[in-house]
Amino acid sequence: MEGTAPPIVEARAVLKTYDTGVVRVDALRGIDLSLERGEMVAIMGPSGCGKTTLLNCLSGLDSVDGGQVLVEGTPLEEMSDRERTDMRARRMGFVFQFYNLIPVLTSVENVELPLLVSRVDGHEARTRALEALDLVGLAGRASHVPDELSGGERQRVTIARSLVNAPAIVWADEPTGDLDSENAGEIVALMRRLNLERGLTFLIVTRWRSPPESSSGWCSPRSPRPTMSRAS
């Protein structure tokens, strides 16, 4: 339909192969996927099945060997390295299993860092970082360094950092993999709340054995044509 916004991200018959000269691994085989604005989708499978490879290819961190990836309607292969880097800085947020927080920086300093790297004014960066921490329930922990936080609190800081640039999509790579079941449940509930209340789009890769109630779809990256089930 004319005027309809394109999907946040779309994969068309995506292929990715690793070839050492001795061993050839087809990590992604003809992946088709479309993620609309405001969705929260979990991609599940065991370790080594290609989940992180798919996330890297969809976000432009890695190239594909066949097919096409489009982000907000623009093919990644038409962008230069600098344009892809700029797109990730402005339009994407990332949440990692092991937090990737800088140990000597406080929570607010870790959250504001992407903005400062993007040359946002220091006062504005600090204001937005504090707002992001408040959004994830950590306003009172802004001056604490990572070693002074629990695992669940560290992941909340990571989520706040992923939101601080108002991204079109947040990529979460095993966001609960280093947490106990209680903290894991709290992080999933937080992402779902942000999805419902703020309209944030999430794509999560995880080893969950079944789709969490908080996700609107799932697919298996190693299947030739992954299925995606959306909640009614």
C-alpha positions in Angstrom: 0.0 0.0 0.0 1.3 3.4 -0.9 2.6 5.3 2.1 3.0 2.3 4.3 6.2 2.3 6.2 8.6 -0.6 5.4 9.5 -3.2 7.9 12.2 -2.2 10.5 14.3 -5.1 9.1 13.7 -7.6 6.4 15.8 -10.6 5.3 15.3 -12.1 1.8 16.8 -15.5 1.2 19.8 -14.7 3.3 22.8 -17.1 3.1 25.9 -17.1 5.3 28.7 -19.7 4.9 32.0 -20.1 6.8 34.7 -22.0 4.9 38.1 -22.7 6.5 39.3 -24.5 3.4 38.9 -27.8 5.3 35.4 -27.4 6.7 32.4 -25.6 5.2 29.5 -24.6 7.4 26.3 -23.2 6.1 25.3 -21.1 9.1 22.3 -19.5 7.4 20.4 -21.1 4.6 17.8 -19.1 2.8 16.5 -17.1 5.7 13.3 -15.0 5.1 12.2 -12.7 7.9 10.3 -9.5 8.3 10.1 -7.5 11.6 7.6 -4.8 11.8 7.7 -1.7 14.0 6.6 -2.3 17.6 7.1 -6.1 17.5 9.0 -8.2 20.0 10.4 -11.4 18.4 12.5 -14.2 19.9 14.7 -16.3 17.6 15.4 -19.6 19.4 17.7 -22.6 19.1 20.6 -24.4 20.7 24.2 -23.1 20.8 25.9 -23.1 17.4 22.7 -23.1 15.3 23.3 -19.6 13.8 21.3 -17.3 16.0 24.1 -14.7 16.7 25.2 -15.0 13.1 21.7 -14.0 12.0 21.6 -11.1 14.4 25.0 -9.9 13.2 23.9 -10.1 9.5 20.6 -8.4 10.2 22.3 -5.5 12.0 25.0 -5.0 9.5 27.8 -6.2 11.8 28.6 -9.0 9.3 28.0 -9.3 5.6 25.9 -12.0 3.9 27.0 -14.3 1.1 23.6 -14.4 -0.6 20.2 -12.8 -0.4 19.5 -9.4 0.9 19.0 -7.5 4.2 17.0 -4.3 4.3 16.8 -1.9 7.3 13.9 0.5 7.1 13.7 -0.2 3.4 17.3 0.4 2.6 19.5 -2.6 1.4 22.6 -2.9 3.5 24.8 -3.7 0.5 24.1 -0.2 -0.8 25.6 1.4 2.3 29.3 2.1 2.8 31.0 0.9 6.0 30.7 4.4 7.4 27.0 4.6 6.6 26.3 1.2 8.3 28.3 2.3 11.3 26.3 5.6 11.5 23.1 3.7 11.1 23.9 1.4 14.0 24.9 4.4 16.2 21.7 6.3 15.4 19.0 3.7 14.8 20.0 0.6 16.7 20.6 -0.5 20.3 22.4 -3.6 21.4 22.1 -5.7 24.6 24.7 -8.4 25.2 24.8 -11.4 27.5 27.9 -10.3 29.4 26.9 -6.6 29.6 30.0 -5.1 27.9 30.1 -2.3 30.5 33.3 -0.3 31.2 34.4 -1.3 34.7 35.7 2.1 35.8 32.7 4.1 34.6 29.5 4.6 36.6 26.1 3.5 35.4 25.2 6.9 34.0 28.7 7.3 32.4 28.3 3.9 30.7 24.8 4.8 29.4 25.8 8.3 28.1 29.0 7.0 26.4 27.3 6.2 23.0 25.9 9.7 22.9 29.3 11.3 23.6 30.9 9.2 20.9 28.3 10.5 18.6 29.2 14.1 19.7 26.0 14.8 21.5 26.4 17.8 23.9 27.6 16.6 27.3 24.7 18.1 29.2 22.1 16.6 26.9 23.9 13.3 27.0 23.8 13.2 30.8 20.1 14.2 30.9 19.2 11.5 28.4 21.3 8.9 30.2 19.6 9.6 33.5 16.2 9.4 31.9 17.1 6.0 30.4 18.3 4.7 33.8 15.0 5.9 35.4 13.1 4.1 32.6 14.7 0.8 33.7 14.3 1.4 37.4 17.9 2.3 38.2 17.7 6.1 38.8 19.1 5.4 42.3 22.1 3.5 41.0 23.4 6.1 38.5 26.6 6.7 40.4 27.5 3.1 41.0 30.2 1.2 39.0 29.4 -2.3 37.6 31.2 -4.1 40.4 28.7 -2.5 42.8 25.7 -3.8 40.9 24.0 -7.2 40.8 23.9 -9.2 37.5 20.3 -8.1 36.9 21.1 -4.4 37.6 24.1 -4.6 35.2 21.8 -5.9 32.5 19.4 -3.1 33.2 22.2 -0.6 32.7 22.9 -2.4 29.3 19.3 -2.0 28.3 19.3 1.7 29.3 22.4 2.2 27.2 20.7 0.5 24.2 17.7 2.9 24.6 19.6 6.2 25.1 19.7 7.0 21.3 16.0 6.3 20.8 16.7 3.4 18.4 14.3 2.0 15.8 15.2 -1.5 17.0 17.0 -3.1 19.9 19.0 -6.3 19.2 19.4 -8.5 22.3 21.9 -11.4 22.1 21.2 -13.9 24.9 20.2 -11.1 27.3 19.4 -13.5 30.1 22.1 -16.1 29.5 24.2 -14.9 32.5 21.4 -14.5 34.9 19.5 -16.7 37.4 15.9 -17.5 36.7 14.5 -14.7 38.9 16.6 -12.0 37.3 16.1 -13.4 33.9 12.3 -13.2 34.4 12.6 -9.6 35.5 14.7 -8.7 32.4 12.2 -10.3 30.0 9.4 -8.5 31.8 11.2 -5.2 31.5 11.8 -5.6 27.8 8.1 -6.5 27.3 7.0 -3.4 29.3 9.2 -1.2 27.2 7.8 -2.9 24.1 4.2 -2.4 25.2 4.4 1.1 26.8 7.0 2.7 24.5 6.5 0.8 21.3 10.1 -0.3 21.2 11.0 -3.0 18.7 13.0 -5.9 20.0 14.7 -8.9 18.3 16.0 -11.3 20.8 18.2 -14.4 20.2 18.1 -16.9 22.9 18.4 -20.6 23.9 14.9 -20.6 25.5 13.3 -23.9 24.7 9.9 -22.4 24.0 8.6 -18.9 23.0 8.2 -16.7 26.1 4.8 -15.2 26.6 6.4 -11.8 26.2 7.4 -12.4 22.6 5.2 -12.1 19.5 7.0 -14.6 17.3 9.8 -17.0 16.9 11.8 -18.7 14.2 14.6 -21.2 13.9 17.7 -19.8 12.0 18.9 -23.1 10.6 15.6 -24.1 9.0 15.5 -23.4 5.3 12.4 -21.3 5.7 11.9 -20.2 9.3 8.3 -19.9 10.6 7.2 -16.9 12.6 4.2 -17.1 14.8 2.6 -13.9 15.9 0.4 -13.4 18.9 -3.2 -12.4 18.0 
